[in-house]
Amino acid sequence: MPIEDIRRRLGLRPVINVSGTMTGLGASIVVPDAVEAVAAILTEFVEMSDLQRRASAVIADLTGAEAGFVTASCSAAISLAVAACMTGPDLVAIERLPDTAGLRDEVVIQSGHMVSYGAPIEQAIRIAGAKVVPVGQATSAAAYQLAGALTENTAAAVYVVSHHVVGYAQIPLKIFAEVAHARNVPVIVDAASEYDLKGFLADGADLVLYSGHKFLGGPTSGVVAGSKARVRDVYLQNRGIGRGMKVGKEGIVGAVAALQAWKTRDHDGIRARERKALDCWVEALDGRPGIIAEIAPDPTKNPLDRLKVSVNPAEARVAAWDLADRLAAGDPPVVVRDHEVEHGYFFLDPCNLHPGEELVVAKRLAVELDQARKSNVMAATSFEERLRAREAAILKWPD
Ligand SMILES: *Cc1c(COP(=O)(O)O)cnc(C)c1O
């Protein structure tokens, strides 16, 4: 933690993030090279198209694609990539979006891929003016269903790689791309959170999209990679609907620095540090009544393990979600990964920790669990009540 913590100065809570890379918590820890680069560019002028050419070379080097550029976010990249597949390099059509008259404007996506990453992905597609055509059912999709959904009006096929998607019975990317390509339909892969920078292009993606501010540790940004012609068509959307999704010089320079740092990052060292944090938490939870702690691999095979903490309320005297809420309400606030907490477990994600914070997390866990065991009343808010409170809280901002 920096000596003078800006959060204290702004009256904000010094959150410890064990939930992963979350927009709601400020995404990730930006790597030192990117911090330096952002600070260095902020006071200078640059020719932005040259800066994006430089970004293209770096993205090409890391992904194996011909070209790339940096945009505002992966969500922006989805909208712009879809727009590009409809307009091509037609500057008039680009200025006319989201009016798609005369253009192919259908975008197919598997039902099980129609996720929310904080906003619905199908809206990111519709922003461009496209119509979303779901393929298959939430829990099953087949190649014949994809083939049957492709028409003369299909502009693109979107494929999502993420823990958010239904984790079984979806069409593998290779088959998805084969079917789409047989009809000359380009495949856009949303790989926002995936560490693999080459595999999706190798498996048939025409455009692959990443977040700059997730695993890469850049400032808020998105990365687009693909063939020169396609990337150019996406880039040209900055003259149209992309304007409102503008990335600044600091975002581009920061993302480029983060990409370069990724190449030389000590990945094994980081893995070992994350493992140390997991071991520390396993030890802190060992033997505690009603608590089972297991190391869980990442669902999309990113080289990252998390600790799954299952809570039996009868023994721990606290429900998993109440424990999560107490950790988040405490001092310092510890925010866990609780998107599946209705099943009675949450995860501790070690990938966004500052050195030493794992010890604070271990201590906070111990304090909350001791307190729950000592209490005469079991802390078990009904899950429905928690949901209602959370929904009501959405509308309370800015109060
Ligand atoms: C985070 C995420 C996004 C959005 O990325 P941003 O860069 O934050 O806009 C899109 N798709 C998936 C699968 C994500 O996990």
PDBQT file of the ligand as one rigid body, heavy atoms in Angstrom, charges set to zero:
ROOT
HETATM    1  C1  LIG A 401     -15.038  -8.004 -17.937  1.00  0.00    +0.000 C 
HETATM    2  C2  LIG A 401     -15.653  -8.602 -19.110  1.00  0.00    +0.000 A 
HETATM    3  C3  LIG A 401     -16.080  -7.808 -20.172  1.00  0.00    +0.000 A 
HETATM    4  C4  LIG A 401     -16.031  -6.322 -20.109  1.00  0.00    +0.000 C 
HETATM    5  O1  LIG A 401     -14.722  -5.875 -20.095  1.00  0.00    +0.000 OA
HETATM    6  P1  LIG A 401     -14.423  -4.330 -19.852  1.00  0.00    +0.000 P 
HETATM    7  O2  LIG A 401     -13.068  -4.164 -20.411  1.00  0.00    +0.000 OA
HETATM    8  O3  LIG A 401     -14.468  -4.125 -18.387  1.00  0.00    +0.000 OA
HETATM    9  O4  LIG A 401     -15.459  -3.570 -20.586  1.00  0.00    +0.000 OA
HETATM   10  C5  LIG A 401     -16.597  -8.422 -21.281  1.00  0.00    +0.000 A 
HETATM   11  N1  LIG A 401     -16.704  -9.747 -21.359  1.00  0.00    +0.000 NA
HETATM   12  C6  LIG A 401     -16.321 -10.551 -20.349  1.00  0.00    +0.000 A 
HETATM   13  C7  LIG A 401     -16.465 -12.029 -20.519  1.00  0.00    +0.000 C 
HETATM   14  C8  LIG A 401     -15.782 -10.007 -19.187  1.00  0.00    +0.000 A 
HETATM   15  O5  LIG A 401     -15.389 -10.812 -18.189  1.00  0.00    +0.000 OA
ENDROOT
TORSDOF 0
